[in-house]
Amino acid sequence: MNLLISILQEVSIEEKLKNAPDDSYGIGVFIGSMIPFVVLVILAYVIYRYNKKRLKDE
């Protein structure tokens, strides 16, 4: 089942960039690939601040 899902989700970024209508598509692909990392960093920071504040209050 996981093999089937991974095959269906396989994305070729190079192929998409070759068939893109203009150059701004590449900027969108870059931003879209950075969003998960930015969200993870923000989430880690929020958890860090929460735990730091909680330990300080004890």
C-alpha positions as CSV (number, residue, x, y, z in Angstrom):
1,M,0.0,0.0,0.0
2,N,2.8,2.4,0.9
3,L,4.5,1.6,-2.4
4,L,1.4,2.5,-4.3
5,I,1.0,5.8,-2.5
6,S,4.7,6.7,-3.1
7,I,4.4,6.0,-6.8
8,L,1.3,8.1,-7.1
9,Q,2.9,11.0,-5.2
10,E,6.2,10.9,-7.1
11,V,6.7,14.4,-8.5
12,S,9.3,15.5,-11.0
13,I,10.1,19.1,-10.3
14,E,12.5,19.3,-13.3
15,E,9.7,18.1,-15.6
16,K,7.3,20.7,-14.1
17,L,9.8,23.5,-14.6
18,K,10.4,22.5,-18.2
19,N,6.7,22.6,-19.0
20,A,6.1,25.8,-17.0
21,P,4.4,28.6,-18.8
22,D,6.8,31.3,-17.5
23,D,9.7,31.9,-15.1
24,S,7.6,32.8,-12.1
25,Y,6.5,29.2,-11.8
26,G,10.0,28.4,-10.5
27,I,9.6,30.9,-7.8
28,G,6.4,29.3,-6.7
29,V,8.0,25.9,-6.6
30,F,10.8,27.3,-4.5
31,I,8.4,28.9,-2.0
32,G,6.3,25.8,-1.9
33,S,9.3,23.6,-1.1
34,M,10.4,26.0,1.7
35,I,7.0,26.3,3.5
36,P,7.2,22.9,5.4
37,F,10.6,23.8,6.8
38,V,9.5,27.3,7.9
39,V,6.4,25.8,9.6
40,L,8.5,23.2,11.4
41,V,10.9,25.9,12.6
42,I,8.1,28.1,13.9
43,L,6.5,25.1,15.6
44,A,9.8,24.2,17.3
45,Y,10.2,27.7,18.5
46,V,6.7,27.9,19.9
47,I,7.2,24.6,21.8
48,Y,10.6,25.9,23.1
49,R,9.1,29.1,24.4
50,Y,6.2,27.3,26.0
51,N,8.4,24.9,27.8
52,K,10.9,27.6,28.9
53,K,8.1,29.7,30.3
54,R,6.5,26.7,32.0
55,L,9.8,25.8,33.7
56,K,10.4,29.4,34.8
57,D,7.0,29.5,36.5
58,E,7.6,26.4,38.6
